[in-house]
Amino acid sequence: MEHLYEKVAYLRGLAEGMELKESSKEGKVLLQIIETLEEFTDAIVELDENQLELTDYVETLDEDLEDVEDELYEEELDSLEIQCPECKEVLFIDDEDLLDDENIQCPECNEEVEIEESKEN
């Protein structure tokens, strides 16, 4: 944003080189325009700095969210989703339970669900 400050300084130098009197109408208008341009430049620089801070913050949030998603999806990959043939309730079975039992009891209807049968579906 340094180039904006340089351009405003150049305009100020041109105005001073024109030797306009600050008391004249033209001098007042030109100086007011240059001061307004300086204020715009300050505002743009501040917005740019804020935008950079927000970009860094969003990138940090994105990385944190990615870690959370990895953790959640990793857990989902370690389980099996089956449906009870009796009540149609969807059951999630951990890999540990898959190793321990060939059947599991549905928590809704207490019906025995064969895991082997569900793996094939």
N, CA, C and O atoms as CSV, one atom per row, in Angstrom:
chain,resi,resn,atom,element,x,y,z
A,1,MET,N,N,0.813,-1.199,0.000
A,1,MET,CA,C,0.000,0.000,0.000
A,1,MET,C,C,0.860,1.268,0.000
A,1,MET,O,O,0.355,2.390,-0.036
A,2,GLU,N,N,2.147,1.049,0.041
A,2,GLU,CA,C,3.066,2.193,0.051
A,2,GLU,C,C,2.894,3.046,-1.205
A,2,GLU,O,O,3.086,4.261,-1.168
A,3,HIS,N,N,2.533,2.404,-2.315
A,3,HIS,CA,C,2.389,3.155,-3.564
A,3,HIS,C,C,1.263,4.190,-3.470
A,3,HIS,O,O,1.338,5.239,-4.111
A,4,LEU,N,N,0.230,3.908,-2.686
A,4,LEU,CA,C,-0.846,4.899,-2.519
A,4,LEU,C,C,-0.335,6.136,-1.784
A,4,LEU,O,O,-0.643,7.270,-2.153
A,5,TYR,N,N,0.456,5.891,-0.730
A,5,TYR,CA,C,1.022,7.030,-0.001
A,5,TYR,C,C,1.941,7.846,-0.910
A,5,TYR,O,O,1.953,9.076,-0.850
A,6,GLU,N,N,2.702,7.159,-1.744
A,6,GLU,CA,C,3.609,7.859,-2.660
A,6,GLU,C,C,2.835,8.714,-3.661
A,6,GLU,O,O,3.234,9.840,-3.960
A,7,LYS,N,N,1.730,8.180,-4.177
A,7,LYS,CA,C,0.931,8.940,-5.142
A,7,LYS,C,C,0.293,10.167,-4.497
A,7,LYS,O,O,0.248,11.236,-5.105
A,8,VAL,N,N,-0.195,10.018,-3.277
A,8,VAL,CA,C,-0.797,11.162,-2.579
A,8,VAL,C,C,0.278,12.209,-2.291
A,8,VAL,O,O,0.030,13.407,-2.428
A,9,ALA,N,N,1.472,11.764,-1.893
A,9,ALA,CA,C,2.566,12.705,-1.643
A,9,ALA,C,C,2.960,13.420,-2.938
A,9,ALA,O,O,3.274,14.611,-2.923
A,10,TYR,N,N,2.942,12.700,-4.044
A,10,TYR,CA,C,3.246,13.303,-5.341
A,10,TYR,C,C,2.214,14.375,-5.680
A,10,TYR,O,O,2.571,15.467,-6.123
A,11,LEU,N,N,0.921,14.060,-5.471
A,11,LEU,CA,C,-0.136,15.052,-5.723
A,11,LEU,C,C,0.030,16.280,-4.830
A,11,LEU,O,O,-0.173,17.411,-5.272
A,12,ARG,N,N,0.400,16.047,-3.573
A,12,ARG,CA,C,0.606,17.171,-2.655
A,12,ARG,C,C,1.760,18.044,-3.168
A,12,ARG,O,O,1.686,19.272,-3.121
A,13,GLY,N,N,2.812,17.405,-3.650
A,13,GLY,CA,C,3.945,18.148,-4.202
A,13,GLY,C,C,3.552,18.943,-5.437
A,13,GLY,O,O,3.975,20.087,-5.605
A,14,LEU,N,N,2.741,18.336,-6.305
A,14,LEU,CA,C,2.271,19.062,-7.487
A,14,LEU,C,C,1.442,20.277,-7.089
A,14,LEU,O,O,1.580,21.356,-7.665
A,15,ALA,N,N,0.577,20.082,-6.091
A,15,ALA,CA,C,-0.273,21.194,-5.644
A,15,ALA,C,C,0.580,22.320,-5.074
A,15,ALA,O,O,0.325,23.497,-5.330
A,16,GLU,N,N,1.590,21.948,-4.303
A,16,GLU,CA,C,2.465,22.979,-3.739
A,16,GLU,C,C,3.262,23.672,-4.849
A,16,GLU,O,O,3.521,24.874,-4.780
A,17,GLY,N,N,3.646,22.904,-5.866
A,17,GLY,CA,C,4.391,23.469,-6.994
A,17,GLY,C,C,3.555,24.428,-7.819
A,17,GLY,O,O,4.102,25.306,-8.486
A,18,MET,N,N,2.249,24.277,-7.785
A,18,MET,CA,C,1.363,25.177,-8.521
A,18,MET,C,C,1.251,26.525,-7.814
A,18,MET,O,O,0.715,27.488,-8.364
A,19,GLU,N,N,1.752,26.574,-6.614
A,19,GLU,CA,C,1.743,27.791,-5.803
A,19,GLU,C,C,0.348,28.378,-5.664
A,19,GLU,O,O,0.156,29.592,-5.727
A,20,LEU,N,N,-0.616,27.495,-5.474
A,20,LEU,CA,C,-1.981,27.955,-5.207
A,20,LEU,C,C,-2.046,28.442,-3.770
A,20,LEU,O,O,-1.456,27.846,-2.869
A,21,LYS,N,N,-2.747,29.496,-3.576
A,21,LYS,CA,C,-2.916,30.014,-2.224
A,21,LYS,C,C,-4.019,29.223,-1.533
A,21,LYS,O,O,-5.070,28.952,-2.114
A,22,GLU,N,N,-3.760,28.862,-0.289
A,22,GLU,CA,C,-4.738,28.087,0.473
A,22,GLU,C,C,-6.023,28.869,0.683
A,22,GLU,O,O,-7.070,28.284,0.965
A,23,SER,N,N,-5.952,30.162,0.551
A,23,SER,CA,C,-7.146,30.985,0.747
A,23,SER,C,C,-8.004,31.065,-0.521
A,23,SER,O,O,-9.164,31.473,-0.463
A,24,SER,N,N,-7.430,30.674,-1.667
A,24,SER,CA,C,-8.226,30.727,-2.904
A,24,SER,C,C,-9.178,29.535,-2.950
A,24,SER,O,O,-8.965,28.527,-2.276
A,25,LYS,N,N,-10.223,29.666,-3.749
A,25,LYS,CA,C,-11.213,28.595,-3.876
A,25,LYS,C,C,-10.563,27.327,-4.433
A,25,LYS,O,O,-10.793,26.229,-3.927
A,26,GLU,N,N,-9.754,27.489,-5.471
A,26,GLU,CA,C,-9.101,26.334,-6.085
A,26,GLU,C,C,-8.139,25.657,-5.112
A,26,GLU,O,O,-8.073,24.430,-5.041
A,27,GLY,N,N,-7.402,26.465,-4.369
A,27,GLY,CA,C,-6.451,25.931,-3.390
A,27,GLY,C,C,-7.153,25.143,-2.301
A,27,GLY,O,O,-6.697,24.068,-1.909
A,28,LYS,N,N,-8.271,25.680,-1.808
A,28,LYS,CA,C,-9.033,24.981,-0.766
A,28,LYS,C,C,-9.547,23.633,-1.275
A,28,LYS,O,O,-9.445,22.618,-0.586
A,29,VAL,N,N,-10.100,23.639,-2.487
A,29,VAL,CA,C,-10.654,22.400,-3.054
A,29,VAL,C,C,-9.547,21.365,-3.250
A,29,VAL,O,O,-9.698,20.205,-2.867
A,30,LEU,N,N,-8.448,21.788,-3.842
A,30,LEU,CA,C,-7.364,20.857,-4.128
A,30,LEU,C,C,-6.770,20.281,-2.844
A,30,LEU,O,O,-6.525,19.078,-2.766
A,31,LEU,N,N,-6.541,21.110,-1.856
A,31,LEU,CA,C,-5.996,20.618,-0.587
A,31,LEU,C,C,-6.977,19.684,0.120
A,31,LEU,O,O,-6.570,18.693,0.726
A,32,GLN,N,N,-8.261,20.002,0.041
A,32,GLN,CA,C,-9.271,19.137,0.663
A,32,GLN,C,C,-9.316,17.775,-0.041
A,32,GLN,O,O,-9.461,16.741,0.610
A,33,ILE,N,N,-9.191,17.783,-1.368
A,33,ILE,CA,C,-9.166,16.517,-2.121
A,33,ILE,C,C,-7.954,15.680,-1.710
A,33,ILE,O,O,-8.074,14.471,-1.510
A,34,ILE,N,N,-6.809,16.307,-1.585
A,34,ILE,CA,C,-5.589,15.583,-1.202
A,34,ILE,C,C,-5.714,15.031,0.214
A,34,ILE,O,O,-5.315,13.893,0.463
A,35,GLU,N,N,-6.253,15.804,1.137
A,35,GLU,CA,C,-6.452,15.320,2.508
A,35,GLU,C,C,-7.428,14.142,2.537
A,35,GLU,O,O,-7.240,13.184,3.286
A,36,THR,N,N,-8.468,14.229,1.713
A,36,THR,CA,C,-9.438,13.131,1.633
A,36,THR,C,C,-8.776,11.877,1.071
A,36,THR,O,O,-9.040,10.771,1.543
A,37,LEU,N,N,-7.918,12.042,0.067
A,37,LEU,CA,C,-7.188,10.899,-0.485
A,37,LEU,C,C,-6.280,10.263,0.566
A,37,LEU,O,O,-6.156,9.039,0.618
A,38,GLU,N,N,-5.647,11.080,1.398
A,38,GLU,CA,C,-4.818,10.547,2.484
A,38,GLU,C,C,-5.666,9.734,3.465
A,38,GLU,O,O,-5.241,8.673,3.923
A,39,GLU,N,N,-6.856,10.228,3.786
A,39,GLU,CA,C,-7.748,9.495,4.691
A,39,GLU,C,C,-8.201,8.181,4.060
A,39,GLU,O,O,-8.272,7.155,4.735
A,40,PHE,N,N,-8.508,8.217,2.752
A,40,PHE,CA,C,-8.873,6.978,2.050
A,40,PHE,C,C,-7.718,5.973,2.099
A,40,PHE,O,O,-7.924,4.782,2.337
A,41,THR,N,N,-6.510,6.471,1.871
A,41,THR,CA,C,-5.339,5.595,1.897
A,41,THR,C,C,-5.169,4.971,3.273
A,41,THR,O,O,-4.910,3.773,3.380
A,42,ASP,N,N,-5.312,5.765,4.328
A,42,ASP,CA,C,-5.224,5.232,5.695
A,42,ASP,C,C,-6.279,4.149,5.932
A,42,ASP,O,O,-5.989,3.107,6.519
A,43,ALA,N,N,-7.500,4.408,5.469
A,43,ALA,CA,C,-8.591,3.443,5.658
A,43,ALA,C,C,-8.318,2.156,4.881
A,43,ALA,O,O,-8.573,1.061,5.382
A,44,ILE,N,N,-7.804,2.284,3.667
A,44,ILE,CA,C,-7.503,1.101,2.854
A,44,ILE,C,C,-6.396,0.276,3.497
A,44,ILE,O,O,-6.473,-0.952,3.528
A,45,VAL,N,N,-5.378,0.937,4.005
A,45,VAL,CA,C,-4.283,0.226,4.673
A,45,VAL,C,C,-4.811,-0.511,5.902
A,45,VAL,O,O,-4.441,-1.660,6.145
A,46,GLU,N,N,-5.667,0.143,6.672
A,46,GLU,CA,C,-6.241,-0.498,7.856
A,46,GLU,C,C,-7.101,-1.701,7.467
A,46,GLU,O,O,-7.030,-2.748,8.110
A,47,LEU,N,N,-7.910,-1.555,6.419
A,47,LEU,CA,C,-8.726,-2.678,5.941
A,47,LEU,C,C,-7.848,-3.835,5.469
A,47,LEU,O,O,-8.155,-4.998,5.730
A,48,ASP,N,N,-6.772,-3.519,4.786
A,48,ASP,CA,C,-5.860,-4.551,4.302
A,48,ASP,C,C,-5.233,-5.313,5.466
A,48,ASP,O,O,-5.126,-6.539,5.426
A,49,GLU,N,N,-4.818,-4.587,6.502
A,49,GLU,CA,C,-4.245,-5.232,7.686
A,49,GLU,C,C,-5.280,-6.116,8.376
A,49,GLU,O,O,-4.973,-7.237,8.784
A,50,ASN,N,N,-6.506,-5.609,8.505
A,50,ASN,CA,C,-7.573,-6.406,9.122
A,50,ASN,C,C,-7.873,-7.652,8.302
A,50,ASN,O,O,-8.099,-8.728,8.855
A,51,GLN,N,N,-7.874,-7.505,6.991
A,51,GLN,CA,C,-8.141,-8.645,6.116
A,51,GLN,C,C,-7.052,-9.702,6.272
A,51,GLN,O,O,-7.355,-10.895,6.285
A,52,LEU,N,N,-5.808,-9.293,6.390
A,52,LEU,CA,C,-4.716,-10.248,6.590
A,52,LEU,C,C,-4.865,-10.980,7.921
A,52,LEU,O,O,-4.637,-12.187,7.998
A,53,GLU,N,N,-5.250,-10.245,8.973
A,53,GLU,CA,C,-5.483,-10.876,10.274
A,53,GLU,C,C,-6.614,-11.890,10.187
A,53,GLU,O,O,-6.512,-12.992,10.725
A,54,LEU,N,N,-7.699,-11.512,9.502
A,54,LEU,CA,C,-8.831,-12.425,9.356
A,54,LEU,C,C,-8.450,-13.655,8.532
A,54,LEU,O,O,-8.897,-14.764,8.822
A,55,THR,N,N,-7.638,-13.457,7.520
A,55,THR,CA,C,-7.183,-14.589,6.713
A,55,THR,C,C,-6.388,-15.568,7.571
A,55,THR,O,O,-6.597,-16.778,7.495
A,56,ASP,N,N,-5.483,-15.047,8.382
A,56,ASP,CA,C,-4.711,-15.907,9.285
A,56,ASP,C,C,-5.627,-16.641,10.256
A,56,ASP,O,O,-5.449,-17.832,10.511
A,57,TYR,N,N,-6.606,-15.923,10.795
A,57,TYR,CA,C,-7.539,-16.515,11.755
A,57,TYR,C,C,-8.366,-17.622,11.099
A,57,TYR,O,O,-8.550,-18.690,11.682
A,58,VAL,N,N,-8.862,-17.365,9.890
A,58,VAL,CA,C,-9.668,-18.367,9.178
A,58,VAL,C,C,-8.811,-19.587,8.838
A,58,VAL,O,O,-9.290,-20.718,8.928
A,59,GLU,N,N,-7.568,-19.379,8.454
A,59,GLU,CA,C,-6.681,-20.506,8.164
A,59,GLU,C,C,-6.455,-21.350,9.411
A,59,GLU,O,O,-6.423,-22.578,9.334
A,60,THR,N,N,-6.299,-20.695,10.563
A,60,THR,CA,C,-6.138,-21.421,11.820
A,60,THR,C,C,-7.396,-22.216,12.142
A,60,THR,O,O,-7.319,-23.380,12.533
A,61,LEU,N,N,-8.556,-21.583,11.978
A,61,LEU,CA,C,-9.820,-22.289,12.212
A,61,LEU,C,C,-9.974,-23.463,11.253
A,61,LEU,O,O,-10.432,-24.536,11.647
A,62,ASP,N,N,-9.595,-23.261,10.007
A,62,ASP,CA,C,-9.697,-24.322,9.009
A,62,ASP,C,C,-8.821,-25.514,9.392
A,62,ASP,O,O,-9.240,-26.664,9.262
A,63,GLU,N,N,-7.615,-25.238,9.859
A,63,GLU,CA,C,-6.727,-26.316,10.292
A,63,GLU,C,C,-7.309,-27.048,11.494
A,63,GLU,O,O,-7.268,-28.277,11.560
A,64,ASP,N,N,-7.855,-26.287,12.450
A,64,ASP,CA,C,-8.468,-26.909,13.623
A,64,ASP,C,C,-9.670,-27.751,13.227
A,64,ASP,O,O,-9.852,-28.857,13.738
A,65,LEU,N,N,-10.487,-27.237,12.325
A,65,LEU,CA,C,-11.653,-27.980,11.860
A,65,LEU,C,C,-11.226,-29.246,11.120
A,65,LEU,O,O,-11.856,-30.295,11.256
A,66,GLU,N,N,-10.179,-29.144,10.359
A,66,GLU,CA,C,-9.667,-30.321,9.652
A,66,GLU,C,C,-9.236,-31.399,10.642
A,66,GLU,O,O,-9.479,-32.585,10.419
A,67,ASP,N,N,-8.593,-30.984,11.739
A,67,ASP,CA,C,-8.201,-31.942,12.774
A,67,ASP,C,C,-9.423,-32.615,13.388
A,67,ASP,O,O,-9.433,-33.827,13.601
A,68,VAL,N,N,-10.450,-31.822,13.669
A,68,VAL,CA,C,-11.683,-32.370,14.245
A,68,VAL,C,C,-12.346,-33.328,13.259
A,68,VAL,O,O,-12.783,-34.412,13.647
A,69,GLU,N,N,-12.424,-32.936,11.989
A,69,GLU,CA,C,-13.025,-33.801,10.975
A,69,GLU,C,C,-12.253,-35.109,10.844
A,69,GLU,O,O,-12.848,-36.181,10.739
A,70,ASP,N,N,-10.928,-35.015,10.850
A,70,ASP,CA,C,-10.115,-36.229,10.771
A,70,ASP,C,C,-10.422,-37.156,11.940
A,70,ASP,O,O,-10.551,-38.368,11.767
A,71,GLU,N,N,-10.537,-36.581,13.113
A,71,GLU,CA,C,-10.835,-37.368,14.308
A,71,GLU,C,C,-12.215,-38.012,14.206
A,71,GLU,O,O,-12.379,-39.187,14.534
A,72,LEU,N,N,-13.193,-37.259,13.757
A,72,LEU,CA,C,-14.555,-37.787,13.651
A,72,LEU,C,C,-14.661,-38.849,12.567
A,72,LEU,O,O,-15.229,-39.916,12.799
A,73,TYR,N,N,-14.128,-38.574,11.401
A,73,TYR,CA,C,-14.239,-39.522,10.301
A,73,TYR,C,C,-13.413,-40.770,10.553
A,73,TYR,O,O,-13.770,-41.858,10.102
A,74,GLU,N,N,-12.325,-40.616,11.262
A,74,GLU,CA,C,-11.520,-41.774,11.617
A,74,GLU,C,C,-12.331,-42.722,12.489
A,74,GLU,O,O,-12.277,-43.939,12.311
A,75,GLU,N,N,-13.086,-42.160,13.432
A,75,GLU,CA,C,-13.930,-42.983,14.292
A,75,GLU,C,C,-15.020,-43.668,13.482
A,75,GLU,O,O,-15.345,-44.828,13.734
A,76,GLU,N,N,-15.580,-42.967,12.523
A,76,GLU,CA,C,-16.630,-43.559,11.700
A,76,GLU,C,C,-16.093,-44.722,10.881
A,76,GLU,O,O,-16.804,-45.698,10.641
A,77,LEU,N,N,-14.857,-44.621,10.458
A,77,LEU,CA,C,-14.281,-45.690,9.664
A,77,LEU,C,C,-14.021,-46.941,10.497
A,77,LEU,O,O,-13.912,-48.039,9.950
A,78,ASP,N,N,-13.924,-46.785,11.798
A,78,ASP,CA,C,-13.660,-47.904,12.688
A,78,ASP,C,C,-14.930,-48.578,13.173
A,78,ASP,O,O,-14.884,-49.337,14.142
A,79,SER,N,N,-16.046,-48.329,12.541
A,79,SER,CA,C,-17.294,-48.952,12.964
A,79,SER,C,C,-18.072,-49.449,11.749
A,79,SER,O,O,-17.838,-49.046,10.610
A,80,LEU,N,N,-19.005,-50.343,12.053
A,80,LEU,CA,C,-19.849,-50.913,11.018
A,80,LEU,C,C,-21.276,-50.454,11.258
A,80,LEU,O,O,-21.755,-50.454,12.392
A,81,GLU,N,N,-21.938,-50.072,10.207
A,81,GLU,CA,C,-23.331,-49.626,10.301
A,81,GLU,C,C,-24.215,-50.746,9.757
A,81,GLU,O,O,-24.094,-51.148,8.600
A,82,ILE,N,N,-25.104,-51.240,10.615
A,82,ILE,CA,C,-26.030,-52.283,10.174
A,82,ILE,C,C,-27.439,-51.910,10.591
A,82,ILE,O,O,-27.646,-51.056,11.453
A,83,GLN,N,N,-28.403,-52.565,9.964
A,83,GLN,CA,C,-29.803,-52.287,10.270
A,83,GLN,C,C,-30.433,-53.545,10.857
A,83,GLN,O,O,-30.263,-54.651,10.342
A,84,CYS,N,N,-31.154,-53.346,11.931
A,84,CYS,CA,C,-31.858,-54.459,12.558
A,84,CYS,C,C,-32.957,-54.929,11.601
A,84,CYS,O,O,-33.757,-54.116,11.139
A,85,PRO,N,N,-33.005,-56.227,11.300
A,85,PRO,CA,C,-34.029,-56.720,10.379
A,85,PRO,C,C,-35.442,-56.650,10.967
A,85,PRO,O,O,-36.431,-56.636,10.234
A,86,GLU,N,N,-35.517,-56.606,12.290
A,86,GLU,CA,C,-36.826,-56.608,12.942
A,86,GLU,C,C,-37.434,-55.202,13.013
A,86,GLU,O,O,-38.537,-54.975,12.516
A,87,CYS,N,N,-36.706,-54.255,13.636
A,87,CYS,CA,C,-37.273,-52.913,13.869
A,87,CYS,C,C,-36.708,-51.852,12.924
A,87,CYS,O,O,-37.145,-50.702,12.944
A,88,LYS,N,N,-35.743,-52.241,12.103
A,88,LYS,CA,C,-35.109,-51.345,11.119
A,88,LYS,C,C,-34.258,-50.239,11.753
A,88,LYS,O,O,-33.901,-49.270,11.084
A,89,GLU,N,N,-33.939,-50.385,13.027
A,89,GLU,CA,C,-33.069,-49.433,13.718
A,89,GLU,C,C,-31.648,-49.579,13.166
A,89,GLU,O,O,-31.168,-50.694,12.963
A,90,VAL,N,N,-30.981,-48.450,12.926
A,90,VAL,CA,C,-29.604,-48.480,12.444
A,90,VAL,C,C,-28.687,-48.591,13.656
A,90,VAL,O,O,-28.784,-47.811,14.603
A,91,LEU,N,N,-27.791,-49.581,13.603
A,91,LEU,CA,C,-26.860,-49.835,14.701
A,91,LEU,C,C,-25.441,-49.558,14.222
A,91,LEU,O,O,-25.089,-49.849,13.079
A,92,PHE,N,N,-24.642,-48.999,15.103
A,92,PHE,CA,C,-23.234,-48.763,14.819
A,92,PHE,C,C,-22.426,-49.673,15.733
A,92,PHE,O,O,-22.550,-49.614,16.956
A,93,ILE,N,N,-21.599,-50.513,15.125
A,93,ILE,CA,C,-20.843,-51.497,15.889
A,93,ILE,C,C,-19.363,-51.200,15.715
A,93,ILE,O,O,-18.868,-51.082,14.594
A,94,ASP,N,N,-18.660,-51.079,16.840
A,94,ASP,CA,C,-17.222,-50.833,16.808
A,94,ASP,C,C,-16.485,-52.075,16.341
A,94,ASP,O,O,-16.996,-53.191,16.442
A,95,ASP,N,N,-15.281,-51.869,15.828
A,95,ASP,CA,C,-14.454,-52.988,15.389
A,95,ASP,C,C,-14.194,-53.976,16.522
A,95,ASP,O,O,-14.131,-55.184,16.292
A,96,GLU,N,N,-14.044,-53.471,17.732
A,96,GLU,CA,C,-13.810,-54.352,18.876
A,96,GLU,C,C,-14.973,-55.313,19.070
A,96,GLU,O,O,-14.766,-56.499,19.328
A,97,ASP,N,N,-16.197,-54.807,18.948
A,97,ASP,CA,C,-17.378,-55.662,19.085
A,97,ASP,C,C,-17.458,-56.666,17.945
A,97,ASP,O,O,-17.945,-57.782,18.126
A,98,LEU,N,N,-16.987,-56.276,16.790
A,98,LEU,CA,C,-17.004,-57.189,15.648
A,98,LEU,C,C,-16.092,-58.384,15.898
A,98,LEU,O,O,-16.398,-59.506,15.493
A,99,LEU,N,N,-14.990,-58.140,16.558
A,99,LEU,CA,C,-14.055,-59.217,16.850
A,99,LEU,C,C,-14.578,-60.129,17.950
A,99,LEU,O,O,-14.348,-61.338,17.922
A,100,ASP,N,N,-15.275,-59.554,18.910
A,100,ASP,CA,C,-15.735,-60.307,20.077
A,100,ASP,C,C,-16.940,-61.190,19.786
A,100,ASP,O,O,-16.987,-62.333,20.241
A,101,ASP,N,N,-17.895,-60.692,19.052
A,101,ASP,CA,C,-19.163,-61.396,18.885
A,101,ASP,C,C,-19.506,-61.582,17.415
A,101,ASP,O,O,-19.103,-60.807,16.547
A,102,GLU,N,N,-20.268,-62.644,17.176
A,102,GLU,CA,C,-20.821,-62.841,15.839
A,102,GLU,C,C,-22.232,-62.291,15.764
A,102,GLU,O,O,-22.744,-62.019,14.678
A,103,ASN,N,N,-22.854,-62.127,16.915
A,103,ASN,CA,C,-24.208,-61.577,17.000
A,103,ASN,C,C,-24.204,-60.400,17.962
A,103,ASN,O,O,-23.370,-60.309,18.864
A,104,ILE,N,N,-25.142,-59.517,17.750
A,104,ILE,CA,C,-25.303,-58.376,18.649
A,104,ILE,C,C,-26.791,-58.191,18.901
A,104,ILE,O,O,-27.625,-58.517,18.057
A,105,GLN,N,N,-27.103,-57.667,20.062
A,105,GLN,CA,C,-28.506,-57.477,20.420
A,105,GLN,C,C,-28.911,-56.038,20.104
A,105,GLN,O,O,-28.220,-55.090,20.477
A,106,CYS,N,N,-30.032,-55.893,19.417
A,106,CYS,CA,C,-30.555,-54.573,19.081
A,106,CYS,C,C,-31.038,-53.896,20.360
A,106,CYS,O,O,-31.817,-54.492,21.103
A,107,PRO,N,N,-30.601,-52.676,20.637
A,107,PRO,CA,C,-31.027,-51.991,21.858
A,107,PRO,C,C,-32.498,-51.565,21.837
A,107,PRO,O,O,-33.078,-51.287,22.887
A,108,GLU,N,N,-33.092,-51.514,20.664
A,108,GLU,CA,C,-34.492,-51.082,20.556
A,108,GLU,C,C,-35.472,-52.227,20.776
A,108,GLU,O,O,-36.394,-52.123,21.585
A,109,CYS,N,N,-35.261,-53.320,20.046
A,109,CYS,CA,C,-36.243,-54.416,20.103
A,109,CYS,C,C,-35.686,-55.674,20.757
A,109,CYS,O,O,-36.411,-56.657,20.909
A,110,ASN,N,N,-34.410,-55.665,21.147
A,110,ASN,CA,C,-33.730,-56.793,21.790
A,110,ASN,C,C,-33.602,-58.017,20.888
A,110,ASN,O,O,-33.331,-59.113,21.377
A,111,GLU,N,N,-33.788,-57.854,19.617
A,111,GLU,CA,C,-33.638,-58.943,18.651
A,111,GLU,C,C,-32.150,-59.174,18.401
A,111,GLU,O,O,-31.368,-58.225,18.348
A,112,GLU,N,N,-31.766,-60.442,18.247
A,112,GLU,CA,C,-30.382,-60.767,17.916
A,112,GLU,C,C,-30.142,-60.474,16.436
A,112,GLU,O,O,-30.903,-60.907,15.571
A,113,VAL,N,N,-29.083,-59.740,16.167
A,113,VAL,CA,C,-28.729,-59.403,14.788
A,113,VAL,C,C,-27.404,-60.090,14.479
A,113,VAL,O,O,-26.420,-59.916,15.198
A,114,GLU,N,N,-27.389,-60.868,13.407
A,114,GLU,CA,C,-26.162,-61.553,13.019
A,114,GLU,C,C,-25.246,-60.570,12.300
A,114,GLU,O,O,-25.632,-59.945,11.313
A,115,ILE,N,N,-24.049,-60.451,12.807
A,115,ILE,CA,C,-23.100,-59.505,12.221
A,115,ILE,C,C,-22.588,-60.019,10.884
A,115,ILE,O,O,-22.445,-59.238,9.943
A,116,GLU,N,N,-22.315,-61.291,10.780
A,116,GLU,CA,C,-21.820,-61.862,9.525
A,116,GLU,C,C,-22.795,-61.605,8.390
A,116,GLU,O,O,-22.393,-61.251,7.282
A,117,GLU,N,N,-24.057,-61.783,8.669
A,117,GLU,CA,C,-25.096,-61.558,7.668
A,117,GLU,C,C,-25.109,-60.090,7.235
A,117,GLU,O,O,-25.298,-59.782,6.059
A,118,SER,N,N,-24.910,-59.202,8.188
A,118,SER,CA,C,-24.933,-57.768,7.898
A,118,SER,C,C,-23.691,-57.334,7.134
A,118,SER,O,O,-23.750,-56.407,6.325
A,119,LYS,N,N,-22.576,-57.992,7.384
A,119,LYS,CA,C,-21.343,-57.642,6.673
A,119,LYS,C,C,-21.475,-57.903,5.181
A,119,LYS,O,O,-20.938,-57.160,4.359
A,120,GLU,N,N,-22.190,-58.958,4.844
A,120,GLU,CA,C,-22.352,-59.314,3.443
A,120,GLU,C,C,-23.246,-58.327,2.719
A,120,GLU,O,O,-23.101,-58.152,1.509
A,121,ASN,N,N,-24.177,-57.666,3.424
A,121,ASN,CA,C,-25.126,-56.735,2.795
A,121,ASN,C,C,-24.471,-55.460,2.586
A,121,ASN,O,O,-25.087,-54.528,2.069
